[in-house]
Amino acid sequence: RLATVPVFVYLFVTDRTEAAVILYAAGAWTDFFDGYIARRTGSVTEFGKLLDPLADRIFIVALAVALVAAGALPLWITIVVVARDILILSLFPILERRGIERIQVNFTGKTATAFLLIGLTVLAWSETTFPLNGIARPVGMIFTVLGAALYWVAAGLYAREASMRLRALKDGRVSR
């Protein structure tokens, strides 16, 4: 999936939008099915737990930037999404140094990611000659804005969990 990122960005910025959208949508769906299959078959790995969210972030940011360049997505939404990612990623090393284990992705975070992937895909659809492209922009914006809002709600939940773990560590209730 990660290997497709430069390809779909190239296709998108060189006006091969239909091919870019098909490739992106396929990548977004394979993300869903990959996780589903891994959970159902019990083949979830530590490497997958780290790589999958990173791939999601790269996927989301790459298309968001391409959509801003195409004029299909307001810059402020991309800034909101990227700022949250930067904040979360910058806090990981700080928490690790304090002995806090990685916080698992929560349902709100998964929902936010799904809404962003759907919303950005539909927004990209609006830039094509595909059927229903006229209604794709408002539908895509709704999903994207909801996804961005949920993204920050999830960040708040992660912050609360980190704070509880830090307090427990400080109080001696958790060993390093």
C-alpha positions in Angstrom: 0.0 0.0 0.0 2.8 2.4 0.9 4.4 1.8 -2.5 1.3 3.1 -4.2 1.5 6.6 -2.6 4.0 8.1 -5.0 2.2 6.5 -7.9 -1.3 7.9 -7.1 0.2 11.3 -6.2 2.0 11.4 -9.6 -1.2 10.3 -11.4 -3.3 12.9 -9.6 -1.0 15.8 -10.3 -0.5 14.8 -13.9 -4.2 14.9 -14.6 -4.7 11.2 -14.7 -7.2 11.6 -11.9 -9.4 8.7 -12.7 -6.5 6.2 -12.4 -5.3 8.0 -9.2 -8.7 7.7 -7.6 -9.0 4.0 -8.5 -5.6 3.3 -7.1 -6.2 5.3 -3.9 -9.6 3.7 -3.3 -8.1 0.2 -3.8 -5.4 1.1 -1.2 -8.0 2.4 1.2 -10.1 -0.8 0.9 -7.1 -3.1 1.2 -6.3 -1.3 4.4 -9.7 -2.2 5.8 -9.6 -5.8 4.6 -6.0 -6.4 5.7 -6.9 -5.4 9.2 -10.1 -7.4 9.2 -8.3 -10.5 7.9 -5.4 -10.1 10.4 -7.8 -9.9 13.3 -10.0 -12.8 12.1 -7.0 -15.1 11.5 -5.1 -14.1 14.6 -2.2 -12.9 12.5 -1.8 -9.4 14.0 1.9 -8.6 14.5 3.7 -5.9 16.4 5.2 -4.7 13.1 1.8 -4.5 11.6 0.5 -2.5 14.6 3.2 0.0 14.0 3.2 0.1 10.2 -0.5 0.2 9.6 -1.2 3.5 11.4 1.9 5.0 9.8 0.7 3.9 6.3 -2.8 5.4 7.1 -1.2 8.8 8.0 1.0 8.9 4.9 -2.0 7.9 2.7 -4.2 10.6 4.2 -1.6 13.3 4.1 -0.5 12.6 0.6 -4.0 12.8 -0.9 -4.9 15.8 1.3 -1.9 17.7 -0.1 -2.8 16.7 -3.6 -6.4 17.8 -3.1 -5.2 21.2 -1.7 -3.0 21.6 -4.8 -6.0 20.8 -7.0 -8.2 23.3 -5.2 -10.6 20.6 -4.0 -9.8 20.8 -0.3 -9.3 23.9 1.8 -5.8 24.2 3.2 -7.1 24.6 6.8 -8.5 21.1 6.9 -5.2 19.6 5.8 -3.4 21.7 8.5 -5.8 20.5 11.1 -5.2 16.8 10.2 -1.4 17.2 9.8 -1.0 19.2 13.0 -2.8 16.4 15.0 -0.4 13.8 13.4 2.6 15.9 14.2 1.5 16.3 17.8 0.8 12.6 18.3 4.0 11.5 16.7 6.1 14.0 18.7 4.6 12.8 22.0 5.5 9.1 21.4 9.2 9.4 22.2 8.4 11.5 25.3 6.0 8.9 26.7 8.4 6.1 25.8 11.3 7.8 27.7 9.0 8.0 30.8 8.3 4.2 30.5 4.8 4.5 29.1 3.9 1.7 26.7 2.4 2.5 23.3 -1.3 3.4 23.6 -3.5 1.3 21.4 -5.6 2.8 18.7 -9.2 3.4 19.9 -12.5 3.0 18.1 -12.8 6.8 17.7 -9.4 6.9 16.1 -10.3 4.1 13.7 -13.5 5.8 12.9 -11.8 9.1 12.2 -9.3 7.4 9.9 -12.1 5.6 8.0 -14.0 8.9 7.6 -10.9 10.6 6.4 -10.1 7.9 3.9 -13.7 7.9 2.6 -14.0 11.6 2.5 -10.7 12.2 0.7 -11.5 9.5 -1.8 -14.9 11.0 -2.5 -13.3 14.4 -2.8 -10.8 13.0 -5.3 -13.8 11.4 -7.1 -15.2 14.9 -7.5 -12.2 15.8 -9.6 -12.8 13.0 -12.1 -15.3 12.5 -15.0 -16.8 9.6 -13.1 -20.6 9.5 -12.6 -22.0 11.5 -9.7 -18.9 13.6 -9.5 -21.1 16.7 -9.0 -22.4 15.5 -5.6 -19.1 14.0 -4.6 -17.6 17.3 -3.3 -20.2 18.0 -0.6 -20.4 14.4 0.5 -16.6 14.2 0.6 -16.4 17.4 2.6 -18.9 16.1 5.1 -16.9 12.9 5.7 -13.6 14.8 5.7 -14.6 17.4 8.2 -16.2 14.8 10.5 -13.1 12.7 10.2 -10.9 15.7 11.1 -13.1 16.5 14.1 -13.1 12.8 15.3 -9.3 12.8 14.7 -9.0 15.5 17.4 -11.5 13.7 19.7 -9.3 10.6 19.5 -6.2 12.7 20.3 -8.0 13.9 23.4 -8.8 10.3 24.4 -5.2 9.4 23.8 -4.0 12.3 25.9 -6.4 11.3 28.8 -5.0 7.7 28.6 -1.4 9.0 28.6 -2.1 11.3 31.6 -3.7 8.4 33.6 -0.7 6.2 32.8 1.8 8.9 33.8 -0.1 9.5 37.1 -0.1 5.8 37.8 3.6 5.6 37.1 4.3 8.6 39.3 2.2 7.1 42.1 4.2 3.8 41.8 1.2 1.8 40.7 2.8 0.8 37.4 6.3 -0.7 37.0 8.5 0.3 34.2 
